[in-house]
Amino acid sequence: MVVSGEQPLPLERKLEREKMRDRALGGPAQEDLPTIPDHYDWVGEPIVYMNLGYQTRNEEVDSSSKNSDSYYTVQASGDLLGMESRISLAKSAYDSEHREVLTFYKRPDSPDESMAGGLKFMAAGDIYAVSDSLIFSGGDGLGIDLQFGEVSNNDSFGKRVIEGDGPPNWEVELYRNGTLLDFQTIGSDGRYRFIDVPVEYGDNIFDIRIFGPQGQSRNKRESINVGNEMQAKGKTAVRLSYTDLGESLIDDKPENIVADDGTIIELREPPGDKKAYLSVKHGVTDWLALGAAFATHDNVFGQGEDNQYTELIVMGAFPGISLGFNHVSQDDAGEAYQLSGQTRLGNTSLSFLHKDFDDFSSDRNPGANLDTESEIRITGTFNPLSAFYAGANPISYSLIYDDEQRVNGSQIETLENLLGFSLLGGRMTINTTHSEFSQSESRTLGRTSYTRVAGYNTSIRAEVNYRIDPDAEATSATANITWLPTPHIRTQLGLFKDLSDDSSDSVDFTASYLLDKVTLSASAFVVDGGDNALFLSAEFSLGADSGNSWSISGKPRSQNGRLRARVFLDNDRDGIFSDGDDPLSGASFIGRSEWKHRETDDYGIAYLDNLSVDAPQSFGLNESSLSDPYYKSTFAKSHIISHAGGVQKIDIAVISTVEAEGSLSISRKGKIAPLAGIPITVKNADGDIIASAITEFDGFYVISGLPPGNYLLSMDQQALQRFKLSAIEDIPFVANADDGVVYIDAIVLR
């Protein structure tokens, strides 16, 4: 046989056949991957995000008034003292104070494990206090939160707290199953938090979309399944939390931001409450769980009042429905109870909630003003056009009715409806809220928003706010168009129109230059009446890189984990990088699309960003990127668990393998014909099967990836019997590292 440089090697032909089979079958089969657990370093390699800016403002009211100031956001995450640490330093323009927030987190290395004492989750430092259905409504402060047995972020039956980090003054939108639920602006502490977020019975996919003033965008996804959450039979969950709302780990006690006329622009001064909470839940049967909670609230709202509470919790999960009952007693006062339930009928989710208060005062009922509160939620989807058009998208809807009866006899009824549907390639959301007051007053407000990605480089966001009753009128309108004319240039045009009597229209335009190392932005802001402002900013991230250096990136990275992969030729075949091994450069990886373009350097090292922290991330070596087709990785493609700021260090050993090939044919009546479909196996010296193949249509077989050593080649005896052929003895052969290819003598069966 003659082999020239233009002819593919047998191994290359085999790989190409596998690719063709994968394409024909719709892709490779899904794999059950091994899991590489998380780990925490005592001192890790931090990831730092920075947004540095300068603003100058000219107020036309006072032509001599020209103000300028700097602003910045620094967010870092990394391992410290064996825990995940997150710190945020932020200062807004014209703000004399800066804010510091530092929080430590710790979770088990894998979901099926626990830490000491069965601990599943720990948060310490600047945390958010417990939020439940009848007693507490959360709050920022210095404290610690410990959860044993399972982790819960619920604040009420059928409701959740969804929180995260982001640069101050960025906008956050919260979507559930594709429908916009709420939005807010990130505060000066660099944290966003959605309280009492309703969840449906069944699957809930929450998308958190964060938008920056220069057209930046980030996306995060969380999933919650309601109906399968009840405490498992025989399992116990414990939560212990303490929060001092008047303190911070490193920040001085903040002061309110006050305008020149004394108006409070942002409320920062904490009330000084202290909240302690202990809950225990136990799964009694497959359908019943019981629990109890004990809580203390000292210096309520900073007024010196102390309250203590005892709660009984009953939860039931039946086919298609979940029920809950809570009863709370307040020491030396009254009591409260809550009855709740959730179910699903087809595409419709139903939820109800009823609270009754009797001389009961808490965060959820300040001053004991509430007598009863009832809520009914109906959410779902329908598709009126499905009968006419198979590709029609469904319409999502939500109806929420809330009725509050107060001790003084007053009543507030609220009906909120939300409708979401596809329109002109985008997503339209219509939200209206109607409120009825006992004084025969009513108010109806509405908001309609539209988002669309028009092509790969243009996105549109628009919103109109209006009042329907009384005196129907539009109150304001906004529109934002983001356009990327090139991969390195991002522009955004923003329009705001105040449709009320007090007009304050504005226009802003931003241009950003997206470099590999930094994103530079310039924004101009003009208000009707002559006021204007100019913003200049630089946005970048810092992270450790190989060779004891730091890498700079124009993309935010502090919210995710990182992976430090080292690829080396394992010359001594011990699986450990040592002096006798050779680093391999130019190797790339699979798992995320951007990893295909991130190659190892001369040290054999590559840092891979955006390692998922919400779910296990698949990871493997792209063997086709190795410089020698006979190199084979001993590392199996795996799922990796990580945390924000964590750096997973993985060494990938590569060995030089040998390819064995030969042919099998049959001779009858003097004619030799190839024998196809015969299983071939290769055994090592211990008799273990380490590789296999099946003869192709031409009788040839190729067995690749064999480490150097002594082997035995055998053929499936049952397959041979189909051709009435006698069994043959195993054929010994030797694979040497320098051979590359071992040619086994042609086998002719008679």
Order of alpha helices (4+ residues) and beta strands (2+ residues): alpha-beta-beta-beta-beta-beta-beta-beta-beta-beta-beta-beta-beta-beta-beta-beta-beta-beta-beta-beta-beta-beta-beta-beta-beta-beta-beta-beta-beta-beta-beta-beta-beta-beta-beta-beta-beta-beta-beta-beta-beta-beta-beta-beta-beta-beta-beta-beta-beta-beta-alpha-beta-beta-beta
